[in-house]
Amino acid sequence: MGKRGKKIVWKRRRLERSENTGERRNWDNQELIRDNEDFVRYYRAQNIVQSEEEWEQFMQSMKTGLPISFRITGTRKQAQELQQLIENEIKPLMENVMPQVEDAIKAEDESEGKGKDEGESESAVKVEVEGQNGEEKKAMVGRSGPQPIEWYPYKGLAYTFDIGRRELKRSKELNDFHKFLVTETEIGNISRQEEVSMIPPLLLDVKPNHAVLDLCAAPGSKTAQLLELIHNDRDNVGDNEIPEGIVVANDANYKRACMLVRQTNRLCSPSLVVTNHSGERFPTLNIYTNVDGSSDNGGSKKGKRKYQFDRVLADVPCSGDGTLRKNLGIWNTWKFKEANNLHKIQVRLLTRAVHLTKPGGKIVYSTCSLNPIENEAVIATVLNMFGQDTLQLLDEAPKRLPKLKRNSGLGSWKVFNNDGFEVTERQDENGDEKEQYKTFFPPKNIEELGIEKCVRILPHLQNTGGFFVAVLQKLESSKDSENNVESQDEVKSEVEQENNVKPETEMELDSSAEIKDVTEEGDIKQELENPPVDPALLENPFTFLEVGQDTTLKRILEYYGIIAKDSDCGGDSSNSNEKLNKGAFLIRTEDSQKENTSQDNADEKNEEISEEKNDEKGEKKGKGFNSIYFVTQKVKQLLTASKNSANLRVVNTGVKLFAKPPSKDSGFEFRLASEGIPLFLQLLFNSGDSNSHVESGEKRTVVMEIKDIADFKALLLLKNPRFDQLGDQDLISRIKSVTLPQTSLVVYHNHVNSNGTHSLIHLPVWRGVNSLSLHINKNILRSIMFRVFGFNSDIAKDANFSLDNNKRSQ
């Protein structure tokens, strides 16, 4: 949200210098004047609040700091443990610390001669909150530590902490809490996310079997939410089943797409595909169909059909003035032209989102802007473009987020030109200007569109940032070409033409660079129904492996006990591991040339990769990959359709399960990849809840019982313990019995939580000849130490903490 606006502000913050001293300005210091005459004049004219009194509340809230907020990943077994850690250890500690911190800051401010108002902590300002019942309430929010977010539908999985940056720096305990958040965020147990940013995915109504598109995804906080919803039916928090759904996360900037990969990889989802397209030119995708018209699952293919998404999130670039509480530089840079220049881009993005949604599907449009030109004007334009028989607004917030305090969408607003002068529809002395702002005005049928169903979040309502959300549904009766099926000959003809497009490696696909001056809504709709194809992305090609045909893959799965030795896995019916039927294995090879990876030639490729081939080409292919990834069947279907493989600029997909170790003296060719351990355990035990199926003696797994707590702690602290440093000889015998030297295994510990419940902590371990070596990064290890030794443990919070085997663990 607000990606475009943030980028502009960041540059200006870096370059702006003080007129008097020439020194760089720091927008976070107290000298910044949190005011802007143009901002005040514009929003007073828009009547975004109901009274003068509420306007004062709104402006006072905008000038205070924004609370810290974060979510606990509800699909993980650690969710309950983290919740207990926050409630039982962190909150009591914060309650004792906060008064001391506030007193220290107040004393310092007084010693520097600052007044009471100026020296008051920016996050401790009293804000009058007017509830929906009209009663005024005065509250000092969140001063007793992290508090559950009141409106969040999943109790105890989202918190807000009203604390400023100054407090975090002045207290060791608060600084430790900050390190805790950073650690848990790095490994995916927690997502640090602005409170209002959590709203769009929740209103999208995502189910585990849905195909979801995040059209403007970077930096990835909402994508992470979508993945959680795909992995979770929300009836049972912590469900580990491999989902049927898929999330495609797209961004126009290649470097931001790579950053998106980093942010989402910590969630280890086989359902994610990251792409690099201009949002308005996201390609029309297709999927193979069987003779009966169903999606292909290996049957006899008849042709293809248009691939559309059940849910599309369009969190579009915006001016970002709803983020003034944290992006202080916008006070200095806010201009009328920012929203005006973005309006057409936003219309085009939402138009493309509608085309990509299947009939009956839902679209959520959101911005972190308060400007009606970026919000209601965009919604009204697109609704009239498609017509009420195709697209309609939904009133989802009262049903899904009943405790969320919000305002309705504006039914009228005023239009200003780039210079700040009001423009009226009857203004005809400058015809060009009138035409330029044509779609900015409220349409004549505004009352018929249901604009009041849009959601406006103002900062003073619940101490948040500003935000706008609209939920739209594409009606089942819409005239869409979803079911048009093309023959295989037509598909191949299209691919041959598209393969002639010159590939690019790191092309930034900026949607604003090629915006045509299209004023007719019908022209925009027709143009974006089948947009131009973006140049191909020159990345290592994906090649899928079949369990029953590739001997290398079969040998790996047999070694780690995922399939029985000498089992016949040639087809789904003969595969004894049901989990394998829900996904597919793939590799990325540097030696292979980018080519059509359609389902028609998949068998031929797998035969070339197989180590059974002794010919020169087969040998080269067999040595061309060092890692094996796992994806769901829906991801495979999407990537193997011929037109998609030519059109789709895939940056990353899949969870790494196996990788060749750097050492050449390995006892086995492939080791377990640490990031793929949770998925590996699901495949190994062929159950949604691997915890209930772990037994010592299973292939490559060893359980450390409660009595082995001393050895478990030794493994954490020593990182590379020798066998003679472990006290339990029975444990050493169990380790030696399940694996050979120079190979991987998973060690479990039956940990007792603070509330008396039990949970299994798994550690990927490399077994040497006479020692063990942890294969996890320092953040995961620190997180486990927090759970085992407690939040106040100096061991877990040691700033100089590092892994001795860090190079090998990567």
C-alpha positions in Angstrom: 0.0 0.0 0.0 1.2 3.5 -0.8 4.3 2.0 -2.6 4.6 4.8 -5.1 4.1 7.5 -2.6 6.6 6.0 -0.2 9.3 5.7 -2.8 9.0 9.4 -3.7 9.0 10.5 -0.1 12.1 8.4 0.7 14.1 10.1 -2.0 13.1 13.5 -0.9 14.0 12.7 2.7 17.4 11.6 1.6 18.1 14.7 -0.5 16.5 17.5 1.5 18.8 19.7 3.5 18.4 22.5 6.0 18.4 25.9 4.3 20.4 27.4 7.2 23.0 24.7 8.0 23.1 22.5 4.8 22.8 19.5 7.1 20.4 16.6 6.2 17.0 16.9 7.8 15.7 14.1 10.0 11.9 14.0 9.6 11.6 11.9 12.8 12.9 14.7 15.1 10.7 17.1 17.0 11.6 20.1 14.8 9.4 18.9 12.0 6.2 20.9 11.7 3.4 18.3 11.4 1.2 20.5 9.3 0.5 21.3 5.7 -1.9 24.1 4.6 -2.8 22.4 1.3 -3.6 19.2 3.1 -5.8 20.9 5.6 -7.6 23.0 2.9 -8.2 20.0 0.7 -9.6 17.6 3.3 -11.7 20.3 4.9 -13.3 20.8 1.5 -14.0 17.0 1.2 -15.9 16.8 4.5 -14.3 13.5 5.5 -15.5 14.0 9.1 -18.9 15.1 10.4 -18.1 18.0 12.7 -15.5 20.6 13.7 -14.9 18.7 16.9 -14.2 15.5 15.1 -11.9 17.4 12.7 -9.8 18.4 15.7 -9.7 14.8 16.8 -8.7 13.7 13.4 -5.8 16.2 13.0 -4.6 15.6 16.6 -4.4 11.9 15.9 -2.6 12.4 12.5 0.1 14.3 14.3 0.9 11.6 16.9 3.1 8.6 16.4 1.7 5.3 15.1 1.6 2.2 17.5 3.6 -0.9 16.7 1.4 -3.8 15.5 2.1 -7.4 14.6 0.4 -10.7 13.8 1.2 -14.2 15.0 1.2 -16.7 12.1 -1.8 -18.7 13.0 -1.0 -21.7 10.8 2.0 -22.8 12.9 2.2 -24.9 15.9 4.2 -22.2 17.7 1.2 -19.8 17.6 -0.2 -20.8 20.9 3.3 -20.9 22.5 4.1 -17.4 21.3 0.7 -16.1 22.5 1.4 -17.6 26.0 4.9 -16.1 26.0 3.5 -12.6 25.2 0.7 -12.9 27.8 2.6 -14.5 30.6 6.1 -13.1 30.3 6.3 -10.1 28.0 3.2 -8.1 29.0 4.0 -8.2 32.8 7.5 -7.1 32.1 6.3 -4.2 29.9 3.8 -3.1 32.6 6.7 -2.7 35.1 9.0 -1.0 32.6 6.8 1.5 30.9 6.2 3.9 33.8 9.9 4.1 34.4 10.7 4.8 30.8 8.1 7.6 30.6 9.4 9.2 33.8 12.9 9.1 32.4 11.9 10.7 29.1 9.9 13.4 30.9 12.7 14.2 33.2 15.1 14.5 30.3 12.8 16.8 28.4 12.3 19.0 31.4 16.0 19.3 31.9 16.4 20.4 28.3 13.8 23.2 28.9 11.0 21.7 26.8 7.4 22.4 27.6 5.0 19.8 28.7 3.2 19.5 25.4 6.5 19.3 23.4 8.2 16.9 25.7 5.3 14.5 26.0 5.9 11.1 24.4 4.5 11.1 20.9 2.7 7.8 21.5 1.2 8.8 24.8 -1.0 11.7 23.6 -4.5 11.5 24.8 -7.0 11.2 21.9 -10.7 11.6 22.3 -12.4 8.7 20.5 -16.0 9.0 19.3 -17.5 5.5 19.2 -20.4 4.5 16.9 -22.8 5.1 19.7 -21.8 8.8 19.8 -20.3 8.6 23.3 -16.9 10.2 23.7 -14.2 8.2 25.5 -10.8 9.3 26.7 -8.2 6.7 26.9 -4.5 6.3 27.1 -4.1 3.3 24.7 -1.7 0.4 25.1 0.5 1.8 27.9 0.6 -1.6 29.7 2.4 -3.5 26.9 1.2 -5.3 23.8 -2.6 -5.5 23.7 -4.8 -7.8 21.4 -6.3 -5.8 18.5 -9.9 -5.5 19.4 -11.4 -5.9 16.0 -9.2 -8.7 14.7 -11.4 -11.7 14.2 -8.9 -14.4 15.4 -8.5 -13.7 19.1 -4.9 -13.5 20.4 -3.2 -13.6 17.0 -2.7 -9.8 16.5 -1.4 -7.2 18.9 -0.8 -3.5 19.0 1.7 -1.7 21.3 1.4 2.1 21.6 5.0 2.9 21.9 7.4 5.4 20.2 10.9 4.9 18.9 12.4 7.0 21.8 11.0 4.5 24.3 12.4 1.5 22.5 15.9 3.1 22.6 15.8 4.1 26.2 15.1 0.8 27.8 17.0 -2.5 27.7 13.8 -4.5 28.3 12.0 -2.7 25.4 15.1 -3.2 23.2 15.0 -6.9 24.0 11.3 -7.0 23.0 12.3 -5.3 19.7 14.9 -8.0 19.1 12.3 -10.6 19.9 10.0 -9.2 17.2 12.8 -9.1 14.7 13.8 -12.7 15.4 10.3 -14.1 15.1 9.6 -12.0 12.0 12.7 -13.3 10.3 11.6 -16.9 10.6 8.0 -16.3 9.8 6.4 -16.9 13.3 5.4 -13.2 13.4 4.6 -10.6 10.8 5.2 -7.0 11.7 2.4 -5.2 9.8 0.5 -2.0 10.2 -2.9 -2.6 11.8 -5.0 -1.3 8.9 -3.0 -3.2 6.4 -4.4 -6.4 7.9 -7.9 -5.5 6.7 -8.0 -6.2 2.9 -7.1 -9.9 3.1 -9.6 -10.5 5.8 -12.4 -8.9 3.7 -11.4 -11.0 0.6 -13.0 -14.1 2.1 -10.2 -16.5 1.0 -10.8 -20.3 1.2 -8.1 -23.0 1.2 -9.1 -24.2 -2.3 -9.1 -20.7 -3.9 -6.8 -19.4 -6.6 -5.7 -15.9 -5.4 -3.9 -13.1 -7.1 -2.1 -10.3 -5.3 -1.7 -7.9 -8.1 0.7 -5.4 -6.5 2.2 -7.6 -3.8 5.5 -6.1 -2.6 6.7 -5.9 0.1 4.6 -8.9 1.0 2.7 -8.5 4.3 -0.7 -9.0 2.7 0.7 -11.8 0.6 1.8 -13.5 3.8 -1.8 -13.1 5.2 -3.2 -14.6 2.0 -0.9 -17.6 2.3 -2.0 -18.2 5.9 -5.6 -18.2 4.8 -4.9 -20.6 2.0 -3.1 -23.0 4.5 -5.8 -22.6 7.1 -9.5 -23.4 7.1 -9.7 -21.3 10.3 -11.8 -23.9 12.0 -8.7 -25.6 13.2 -5.8 -23.2 13.8 -2.5 -25.0 13.1 -3.8 -27.3 10.3 -0.8 -28.5 8.3 -2.5 -30.1 5.4 -1.1 -29.3 1.9 -3.7 -26.9 0.6 -5.5 -27.1 -2.7 -5.3 -23.4 -3.4 -2.6 -21.2 -4.9 -1.4 -17.6 -4.4 0.2 -15.7 -7.2 2.1 -12.7 -5.9 3.0 -10.1 -8.5 5.0 -6.9 -8.6 6.0 -4.6 -11.5 9.5 -4.0 -10.1 11.9 -7.0 -10.5 14.0 -6.0 -7.4 10.8 -5.6 -5.3 9.6 -9.0 -6.6 12.9 -10.5 -5.3 12.4 -8.8 -2.0 8.9 -10.3 -2.0 10.5 -13.7 -2.4 12.6 -13.1 0.7 9.6 -12.0 2.7 7.4 -15.0 1.8 10.1 -17.7 1.8 10.0 -17.7 5.6 6.4 -19.1 5.4 7.6 -22.2 3.4 4.5 -22.5 1.3 4.4 -24.8 -1.8 1.3 -22.8 -3.0 3.1 -19.6 -3.8 4.2 -18.3 -7.2 6.0 -14.9 -7.4 5.8 -13.1 -10.8 7.1 -9.9 -12.3 4.6 -8.1 -14.5 3.1 -4.6 -14.8 -0.2 -5.1 -12.9 -2.3 -3.7 -15.8 -0.6 -6.0 -18.2 -0.7 -9.2 -16.1 -1.1 -11.8 -18.8 -4.2 -13.8 -19.7 -3.5 -17.3 -18.4 -4.8 -20.7 -19.5 -5.0 -24.2 -18.1 -5.3 -27.5 -19.9 -8.7 -29.3 -19.9 -9.5 -32.9 -20.2 -12.1 -34.4 -22.5 -14.8 -33.7 -20.0 -13.7 -30.0 -19.6 -12.2 -30.4 -16.2 -8.7 -29.2 -15.2 -6.0 -31.6 -16.4 -4.6 -34.0 -13.8 -2.8 -36.2 -16.1 -5.7 -37.3 -18.3 -6.3 -37.1 -22.0 -6.1 -33.3 -22.8 -8.6 -31.7 -25.2 -7.4 -28.1 -25.1 -7.3 -25.2 -22.7 -9.6 -22.8 -21.0 -9.1 -19.3 -19.7 -7.6 -19.3 -16.2 -9.2 -16.9 -13.8 -8.8 -16.3 -10.1 -11.4 -16.8 -7.3 -10.0 -13.8 -5.4 -7.9 -10.8 -6.5 -6.3 -8.3 -4.2 -5.5 -4.9 -5.8 -3.6 -3.0 -3.1 -2.6 -0.3 -5.6 0.2 2.3 -5.6 -1.1 5.5 -4.0 -0.1 8.9 -2.6 0.0 7.4 0.9 -1.3 10.3 2.9 -3.0 7.9 5.2 0.5 7.0 6.5 1.4 10.5 7.8 1.7 9.1 11.3 4.7 7.0 10.4 5.9 8.6 7.1 6.5 12.1 8.5 8.1 13.4 5.3 4.7 13.6 3.6 3.8 16.6 5.8 6.5 18.4 3.8 5.8 17.0 0.4 2.0 16.6 0.1 0.7 18.1 -3.2 -2.6 18.1 -5.0 -1.0 16.5 -8.1 0.0 13.3 -6.4 -3.5 11.8 -6.3 -4.4 13.3 -9.7 -1.5 11.7 -11.4 -2.2 8.3 -9.9 -5.9 8.1 -10.7 -5.7 6.7 -14.2 -3.1 4.1 -13.2 -5.4 2.9 -10.4 -8.4 2.7 -12.7 -6.4 0.6 -15.1 -5.1 -1.7 -12.3 -8.6 -2.3 -11.0 -10.0 -2.8 -14.5 -7.4 -5.5 -15.1 -8.2 -7.1 -11.8 -11.8 -7.5 -12.8 -10.9 -9.1 -16.1 -8.7 -11.6 -14.2 -11.5 -12.6 -11.8 -13.8 -15.5 -12.5 -17.6 -14.9 -12.4 -18.7 -15.2 -8.8 -15.2 -14.2 -7.6 -14.3 -11.2 -5.4 -12.0 -8.3 -5.8 -10.7 -6.1 -3.0 -9.4 -2.7 -3.9 -7.4 -0.8 -1.3 -5.1 2.2 -0.7 -3.4 3.9 2.2 -4.7 7.2 0.9 -7.6 9.3 2.2 -8.1 11.0 -1.1 -11.5 10.3 -2.9 -9.9 10.8 -6.3 -7.8 7.6 -5.6 -10.7 5.8 -3.8 -14.4 6.5 -4.5 -13.7 8.0 -7.9 -11.8 4.9 -9.0 -14.5 2.6 -7.7 -17.3 4.6 -9.4 -15.5 4.7 -12.7 -14.9 0.9 -12.9 -18.4 0.1 -11.7 -19.9 2.2 -14.5 -17.3 0.7 -17.0 -18.5 -2.9 -16.4 -22.1 -2.2 -15.5 -24.3 -3.4 -12.6 -25.0 -6.7 -14.4 -21.3 -7.6 -14.2 -19.9 -5.9 -11.1 -21.3 -4.8 -7.7 -20.0 -3.5 -4.4 -20.4 -5.7 -1.3 -20.9 -4.6 2.3 -18.5 -7.1 3.9 -17.1 -5.2 6.9 -20.1 -5.4 9.2 -20.3 -9.2 8.8 -16.6 -10.1 8.9 -15.1 -7.4 11.1 -18.0 -6.2 13.3 -15.8 -4.5 15.9 -13.9 -2.4 13.3 -14.8 1.3 13.6 -15.1 2.8 10.2 -16.8 5.4 8.1 -18.8 4.8 4.9 -17.6 5.8 1.4 -18.2 9.4 0.4 -21.2 10.1 -1.8 -19.8 13.4 -3.0 -16.4 15.1 -3.2 -14.7 18.1 -4.8 -12.1 18.0 -7.6 -8.9 20.2 -7.5 -6.4 20.6 -10.3 -2.7 20.2 -9.9 -2.3 23.8 -8.8 -4.9 23.6 -6.1 -7.8 25.3 -7.8 -11.2 23.7 -7.6 -12.6 22.3 -10.9 -16.3 22.1 -11.6 -18.2 20.0 -14.1 -19.6 23.2 -15.6 -16.2 24.7 -16.1 -15.9 25.0 -19.9 -13.5 27.9 -20.5 -10.7 25.3 -20.6 -12.1 22.2 -22.4 -8.9 20.2 -22.2 -8.8 20.5 -18.4 -12.4 19.5 -18.1 -11.8 16.4 -20.2 -8.6 15.5 -18.2 -10.6 15.4 -14.9 -13.7 13.7 -16.4 -13.5 10.5 -14.3 -12.6 12.5 -11.1 -16.1 13.7 -10.5 -18.9 11.8 -8.7 -21.0 10.3 -11.5 -24.7 11.2 -11.9 -25.7 7.7 -10.8 -23.6 7.7 -7.6 -26.5 6.8 -5.4 -27.2 3.7 -7.5 -23.7 2.3 -7.1 -23.7 1.8 -3.4 -20.5 3.7 -2.7 -21.5 3.9 1.0 -20.5 0.2 1.2 -16.8 1.2 0.9 -14.8 1.3 4.1 -12.9 4.4 5.2 -10.6 4.1 8.2 -9.6 7.3 9.9 -6.8 7.4 12.5 -8.8 8.8 15.4 -11.4 6.1 15.3 -9.2 3.3 16.8 -5.7 4.8 16.9 -4.5 3.5 13.5 -3.4 4.8 10.2 -5.7 5.9 7.4 -7.0 3.5 4.9 -9.6 2.8 2.2 -11.0 -0.6 1.2 -13.7 -1.6 -1.3 -15.0 -5.2 -1.8 -16.4 -6.0 -5.3 -18.0 -9.1 -6.7 -18.0 -10.2 -10.3 -21.5 -11.6 -10.9 -22.1 -15.1 -12.1 -24.3 -13.7 -14.9 -21.4 -11.7 -16.3 -20.7 -12.3 -20.0 -17.2 -13.8 -19.7 -15.2 -16.0 -22.0 -14.0 -18.1 -19.1 -15.2 -21.4 -20.6 -13.9 -20.8 -24.1 -11.8 -23.8 -24.9 -9.1 -23.7 -27.6 -7.6 -26.6 -29.4 -4.0 -27.8 -28.9 -3.1 -26.5 -32.4 -4.3 -23.0 -31.5 -2.3 -23.2 -28.3 0.9 -24.1 -30.0 0.5 -21.4 -32.6 0.1 -18.8 -29.9 3.2 -20.1 -28.1 5.4 -19.9 -31.2 4.5 -16.3 -31.7 5.0 -15.4 -28.0 8.4 -17.1 -27.9 9.7 -14.6 -30.3 9.6 -11.9 -27.6 13.0 -10.8 -26.5 13.8 -11.9 -22.9 14.8 -9.5 -20.2 16.5 -10.2 -16.9 15.8 -7.3 -14.6 13.3 -5.2 -16.4 11.3 -2.8 -14.3 7.7 -2.9 -15.6 6.5 0.5 -14.5 2.8 0.8 -15.3 3.0 4.6 -15.3 5.6 4.6 -18.1 3.2 3.7 -20.8 -0.2 5.1 -19.7 -2.1 6.2 -22.8 -4.3 9.2 -22.6 -7.5 7.1 -22.8 -10.6 9.0 -21.8 -13.3 6.7 -22.9 -14.1 4.0 -20.3 -15.0 1.5 -23.0 -11.6 1.9 -24.6 -9.8 1.2 -21.3 -12.0 -1.9 -20.7 -11.4 -3.3 -24.1 -7.7 -2.6 -24.1 -7.1 -4.3 -20.7 -9.1 -7.4 -21.5 -6.2 -8.7 -23.5 -3.2 -6.5 -22.7 0.2 -6.7 -24.6 2.5 -9.5 -23.5 5.5 -8.4 -21.3 8.9 -9.6 -22.5 10.0 -13.0 -21.2 12.0 -13.2 -18.0 15.4 -14.8 -18.4 15.5 -17.1 -15.4 16.6 -20.6 -14.8 13.8 -22.7 -16.3 11.6 -25.0 -14.2 11.6 -28.7 -15.0 9.2 -31.1 -13.2 10.3 -34.5 -12.1 8.1 -37.5 -11.9 8.5 -39.8 -8.9 8.1 -43.0 -10.8 10.3 -42.0 -13.7 13.3 -40.1 -12.3 15.6 -42.4 -10.5 17.5 -39.7 -8.6 14.3 -38.4 -7.1 13.0 -41.9 -6.3 16.3 -42.8 -4.6 16.1 -39.7 -2.4 12.5 -40.3 -1.4 13.3 -43.9 -0.6 16.3 -43.0 1.5 14.4 -40.5 3.6 11.5 -42.9 4.0 8.9 -40.8 2.2 8.1 -43.8 -0.1 8.7 -47.5 0.5 11.8 -48.9 -1.2 11.2 -50.5 -4.6 7.6 -49.1 -4.6 5.8 -48.5 -7.9 5.1 -44.8 -8.0 4.4 -44.5 -11.7 0.8 -43.2 -11.2 -1.3 -41.7 -8.6 -3.2 -44.9 -8.0 0.0 -46.8 -7.1 1.5 -44.2 -5.0 1.1 -45.2 -1.4 1.9 -41.7 0.0 -1.2 -39.6 -0.6 0.6 -36.4 0.2 2.8 -36.8 -2.9 -0.3 -36.8 -5.1 -1.1 -33.3 -3.8 2.1 -31.8 -5.1 5.0 -32.1 -7.6 8.8 -31.9 -7.5 10.7 -29.5 -9.7 14.3 -28.3 -10.4 15.8 -25.2 -11.9 18.8 -25.9 -14.2 21.3 -23.4 -15.4 22.4 -25.6 -18.3 18.9 -25.9 -19.8 17.7 -23.4 -22.3 14.4 -21.7 -21.8 11.9 -23.6 -23.8 8.3 -24.7 -23.9 7.6 -26.8 -20.8 4.2 -27.9 -21.8 2.7 -31.1 -20.4 3.2 -32.7 -23.9 7.0 -32.9 -23.5 7.2 -33.2 -19.7 7.8 -37.0 -19.9 10.6 -36.5 -22.4 12.4 -34.0 -20.1 12.1 -36.3 -17.1 13.6 -39.1 -19.1 16.6 -36.8 -20.0 17.1 -35.8 -16.4 16.9 -39.4 -15.1 20.2 -40.9 -14.2 19.2 -44.1 -16.0 20.3 -42.3 -19.2 23.9 -42.9 -19.9 24.1 -40.7 -23.0 26.0 -37.5 -22.9 22.9 -35.2 -22.7 21.3 -37.2 -19.9 24.5 -37.1 -17.9 24.7 -33.4 -18.3 21.1 -32.9 -17.2 21.6 -35.2 -14.2 24.4 -33.0 -12.9 22.7 -29.7 -13.8 20.7 -29.2 -10.5 21.7 -29.0 -6.9 18.3 -28.5 -5.3 14.9 -30.1 -5.5 11.7 -28.1 -4.8 8.1 -29.0 -4.0 4.9 -27.3 -5.2 1.3 -28.1 -5.2 -0.5 -29.7 -8.2 -2.3 -26.4 -8.9 1.0 -24.6 -9.2 2.2 -27.3 -11.6 -0.9 -27.1 -13.7 -0.5 -23.3 -14.0 3.2 -23.5 -14.9 3.1 -26.4 -17.4 0.3 -24.9 -19.6 2.2 -24.0 -22.8 0.9 -20.4 -23.1 1.6 -19.7 -19.5 5.2 -20.9 -19.7 5.8 -18.4 -22.5 3.9 -15.5 -21.0 4.4 -15.8 -17.2 7.5 -14.0 -15.8 8.0 -16.4 -12.8 10.6 -15.1 -10.3 10.3 -17.9 -7.8 8.1 -20.8 -6.7 8.4 -23.9 -4.5 9.8 -24.9 -1.2 13.4 -26.3 -1.2 13.3 -29.8 0.2 16.6 -31.4 -0.7 20.0 -29.8 -1.6 23.5 -31.1 -2.3 25.8 -30.4 0.7 28.9 -28.3 0.0 31.3 -31.0 1.3 32.2 -33.7 -1.1 32.6 -36.5 1.5 28.9 -36.8 2.0 27.4 -40.1 2.9 24.4 -39.3 0.8 24.1 -37.2 -2.3 21.4 -34.9 -1.0 20.8 -33.5 2.5 17.5 -32.1 4.0 17.1 -28.3 3.4 16.3 -26.6 6.7 13.6 -24.4 5.2 11.8 -27.5 3.9 11.7 -29.5 7.2 8.0 -28.7 8.1 6.9 -29.8 4.6 9.3 -32.8 4.7 7.7 -34.0 7.9 4.2 -33.8 6.4 5.4 -36.0 3.5 7.2 -38.3 5.8 4.3 -39.0 8.1 1.6 -38.6 5.5 -0.6 -36.8 7.9 -1.7 -33.2 8.6 -0.4 -33.4 12.2 3.1 -34.9 12.1 3.5 -34.3 15.9 1.2 -37.2 16.7 3.0 -39.7 14.5 6.7 -39.2 15.5 8.4 -42.3 16.9 12.0 -42.9 17.4 13.4 -45.3 14.8 11.4 -43.7 12.0 13.7 -43.1 9.0 16.0 -40.1 9.7 14.1 -39.0 12.9 15.1 -39.2 16.5 13.0 -38.1 19.5 14.6 -36.6 22.6 12.3 -37.3 25.5 11.7 -35.0 28.5 14.4 -36.8 30.4 16.9 -35.7 27.6 16.4 -32.0 28.3 20.1 -31.6 29.4 21.3 -33.0 26.1 18.8 -30.9 24.2 20.1 -27.8 25.8 23.6 -28.9 25.1 22.8 -29.3 21.4 21.4 -25.7 21.4 24.3 -24.2 23.2 27.2 -26.1 21.7 25.8 -26.1 18.2 28.3 -28.8 17.2 28.4 -31.2 20.2 30.6 -34.3 20.0 28.9 -37.6 21.0 31.0 -37.7 24.2 29.6 -34.4 25.2 26.1 -35.9 25.3 25.2 -37.7 28.5 22.5 -40.1 27.4 24.2 -43.1 25.7 20.8 -44.5 24.7 20.2 -41.2 22.7 23.5 -41.6 21.0 22.6 -45.2 20.0 19.3 -44.1 18.6 21.0 -41.4 16.5 23.5 -43.9 15.1 20.8 -46.5 14.4 18.7 -44.3 12.1 21.3 -42.7 9.9 24.8 -43.1 8.5 27.7 -40.6 9.1 27.7 -37.5 6.8 23.9 -37.5 6.4 20.9 -35.5 7.6 18.3 -36.3 10.3 15.7 -34.5 12.3 15.9 -34.4 16.0 12.7 -33.9 18.0 12.4 -32.7 21.6 9.2 -33.3 23.6 9.1 -29.8 25.2 7.0 -28.9 28.2 5.4 -25.4 27.8 4.9 -22.9 30.6 1.3 -24.0 30.9 2.1 -27.7 31.2 1.2 -28.6 27.7 3.6 -30.5 25.4 4.9 -29.5 22.0 7.5 -31.0 19.7 10.4 -28.9 18.6 12.2 -30.2 15.5 15.8 -29.5 14.7 17.5 -30.4 11.3 20.8 -31.9 12.2 23.9 -33.0 10.2 25.5 -36.2 11.6 29.2 -36.3 11.4 31.3 -39.3 12.2 31.7 -38.3 15.9 29.5 -35.3 16.3 26.3 -33.5 15.4 25.8 -30.1 13.8 22.7 -27.9 13.8 21.5 -26.8 10.4 19.4 -23.8 11.2 20.1 -20.1 11.1 20.7 -18.0 14.2 17.2 -16.5 14.2 15.5 -19.9 14.3 17.9 -21.0 17.0 17.3 -17.8 19.0 13.5 -18.3 18.7 13.8 -21.9 20.1 15.9 -20.6 22.9 13.2 -18.0 23.8 10.8 -20.9 24.1 13.1 -23.3 26.0 15.0 -20.9 28.3 12.4 -18.1 28.6 12.1 -14.5 27.3 14.4 -13.2 30.0 17.2 -15.6 29.1 20.5 -13.8 28.5 21.5 -16.6 26.2 18.7 -16.0 23.7 19.2 -12.2 23.7 23.0 -12.3 23.4 23.9 -9.7 20.7 27.1 -11.6 19.9 25.3 -14.9 19.4 26.3 -16.8 16.3 26.5 -20.3 14.9 29.8 -22.1 14.8 28.7 -24.0 11.7 27.0 -21.0 10.1 28.6 -21.6 6.7 27.5 -25.2 6.6 24.0 -24.5 7.8 23.4 -22.1 4.9 
